[in-house]
Amino acid sequence: MPQYVMVIDRGKCVGCQSCTVACRVHNDLPVSVIYNPVVTNGVTGLFPHVHMTHVPLLCMHCRNTPCVDACPTKASQQREDGIVWVDQDMCVGCKACIMSCPYGARSSHDGVAWKCTFCKERVDAGEKPYCVNTCHQKARSFGDLDDPASEVAQLVGAKGGQWLLGELNTQPGVYYIN
């Protein structure tokens, strides 16, 4: 069984928000829901040596899932391939999963929880998530971490991908490299 992960190269991200827009459009998200925000930090430094950093955020698709564990109805689920998703038909809108997510990656709309699913329907069809396809800087990669020949396995192996809030031991499925 594959273990799907995303690798984000922060050095390549220019903060263009293409991932955010593609996700919103293709998933037909309501205005109040954003699966892929990009946080910009900066400007730092002294002219002419200034720079900004951009941090694309999304559901981390953790292996140790506080959101799934907190869900009283089992609407928050994790597939064997690592993808975390919400069965909105089972969700009662209690927001336990939203409160338990240390990454702030869930939203509530129309009384149910919403979150990034790594575009699981596309993954099941052998395609990459919309945010990966639209990134013109190629800052995002997606694939099977357990396949040593995959781009994500090579990137994590060669560049030592890091997790956000690694000290929480949620073992995220999103790695950041610089």
Stockholm file with secondary structure:
# STOCKHOLM 1.0

chainA/1-178         MPQYVMVIDRGKCVGCQSCTVACRVHNDLPVSVIYNPVVTNGVTGLFPHVHMTHVPLLCMHCRNTPCVDACPTKASQQREDGIVWVDQDMCVGCKACIMSCPYGARSSHDGVAWKCTFCKERVDAGEKPYCVNTCHQKARSFGDLDDPASEVAQLVGAKGGQWLLGELNTQPGVYYIN
#=GR chainA/1-178 SS CCCEEEEEETTTCCCCCHHHHHHHHHTTCCTTCCSSCEEEEEEEEETTEEEEEEEECCCCCCSSCHHHHHCTTSCEEECTTSCEEECTTTCCCCCHHHHHCTTCCEEEETTEEEECCTTHHHHHTTCCCHHHHHCTTCCEEEEETTCTTSHHHHHHHHHTCBCTTGGGCCCCSEEEEC
#=GC SS_cons         CCCEEEEEETTTCCCCCHHHHHHHHHTTCCTTCCSSCEEEEEEEEETTEEEEEEEECCCCCCSSCHHHHHCTTSCEEECTTSCEEECTTTCCCCCHHHHHCTTCCEEEETTEEEECCTTHHHHHTTCCCHHHHHCTTCCEEEEETTCTTSHHHHHHHHHTCBCTTGGGCCCCSEEEEC
//
